Amino acid sequence: MADKLNIALVGCGARAQTAHLPYLRKNPHVKISALCDTDEAKLAALKDRYAAEKIATSYNEILNDPSIDAVVITTPPHLHHPMALAALDYGKHVFVEMPIALNEAQTKEMISKSRRKKLVLAVAHDDHFRPDAILMRQFMERKEVGELTYAKTGWLRSAQRWGHPGWQEESLKSGSGAFLTLGIPLIDLALFVLGERQPSAISGMAFKRSPDLETEDTAVAQIRFTDDTILVVEVSWILHEPRDVLYLNAYGTKGAALFNPLEIHKEMFGRLVNVAPAMNKKTLGPTSYQGQINAFVSAVMGKAPFPVPIEDALLLARISDGFYRSVKERKEIPLKTRGS
């Protein structure tokens, strides 16, 4: 394979501009060959900024370009599955935003096709590359806060700031609501930080402010693990919060580990002491974004497998399916574990 990969980015919204394009440009083995979006003015501005060879408003232009080696898909979630399948059919490697797809069946189809075609299919697991998440995982593995008793996580986006703009409104009308869009990345973070715990069951509740929406804008879930520990998840993008809130709190028998910002509170000298090292908050996101782009490029070039196995995305899809089934049936739903 050539020393540089020709990569096309599909979907040029805020996520693409903050988490992908700057880091694709910084990788010495990447050439941003094409940008694809329906907004022509946006494409023109980004073409100049990132020196992309071409812009396209039709995805078919990307698919039919034999020079493009891989696509980075950052479109709304309901488009991930059809776009990824099409790219794989055309012999292109795929890096796709989380969630990988809308359900387990779609995810299995994508994985199966990538294996048949012998192409890389990777998902954006940002937090697996974040220094503070990695450090929190290490503290948990070493049981610095004792045995885990309970964990909770949430992503509450201010209605005043976000409302239902752009792709969020489109997603809500197309089957990908707050749990899938906000909850699944949170659960991915929690599963990574909490180690090798196996989810065994999930129960959930979902709410939507408008009857016109196909799916929820607020969700609450409880995930039970095989060791009987519990993870509680809360997500929304319509709450009257003064600011966005994202957190993961893990409580142990000897202390607590808190994420965003990272704090490790241990019982010492009869009091709780924060033993977390100081970290530069400004570099956490960029480090994770660059890390996963570099890992994808290395995988496509055959240098090393992508460090997060695709089975992790499959487990997340099973959890999502279990949540929506629980909402429908109003009961706890058993979950298949990794590898089953």
HELIX and SHEET records of a PDB file:
HELIX    1   1 ALA A   14  ALA A   19  1                                   6    
HELIX    2   2 LEU A   21  LYS A   26  1                                   6    
HELIX    3   3 GLU A   40  TYR A   50  1                                  11    
HELIX    4   4 TYR A   59  LEU A   63  1                                   5    
HELIX    5   5 PRO A   77  LEU A   79  5                                   3    
HELIX    6   6 HIS A   80  ASP A   89  1                                  10    
HELIX    7   7 GLU A  104  LYS A  117  1                                  14    
HELIX    8   8 ASP A  126  PHE A  129  5                                   4    
HELIX    9   9 PRO A  131  GLU A  141  1                                  11    
HELIX   10  10 GLY A  166  LEU A  172  1                                   7    
HELIX   11  11 ALA A  178  ALA A  178  1                                   1    
HELIX   12  12 PHE A  179  GLY A  183  3                                   5    
HELIX   13  13 ILE A  184  VAL A  193  1                                  10    
HELIX   14  14 LYS A  281  VAL A  300  1                                  20    
HELIX   15  15 ILE A  310  GLU A  329  1                                  20    
SHEET    1   A 6 LYS A  54  ALA A  56  0                                        
SHEET    2   A 6 VAL A  30  CYS A  36  1                                        
SHEET    3   A 6 LEU A   5  VAL A  10  1                                        
SHEET    4   A 6 ALA A  70  ILE A  73  1                                        
SHEET    5   A 6 HIS A  93  VAL A  96  1                                        
SHEET    6   A 6 LEU A 121  VAL A 123  1                                        
SHEET    1   B 9 ARG A 271  ASN A 274  0                                        
SHEET    2   B 9 GLU A 263  MET A 268 -1                                        
SHEET    3   B 9 GLY A 255  PHE A 259 -1                                        
SHEET    4   B 9 VAL A 245  GLY A 252 -1                                        
SHEET    5   B 9 LEU A 148  SER A 158 -1                                        
SHEET    6   B 9 ILE A 230  LEU A 239  1                                        
SHEET    7   B 9 THR A 218  PHE A 225 -1                                        
SHEET    8   B 9 PRO A 199  PHE A 207 -1                                        
SHEET    9   B 9 ILE A 333  PRO A 334 -1                                        
END                                                                             
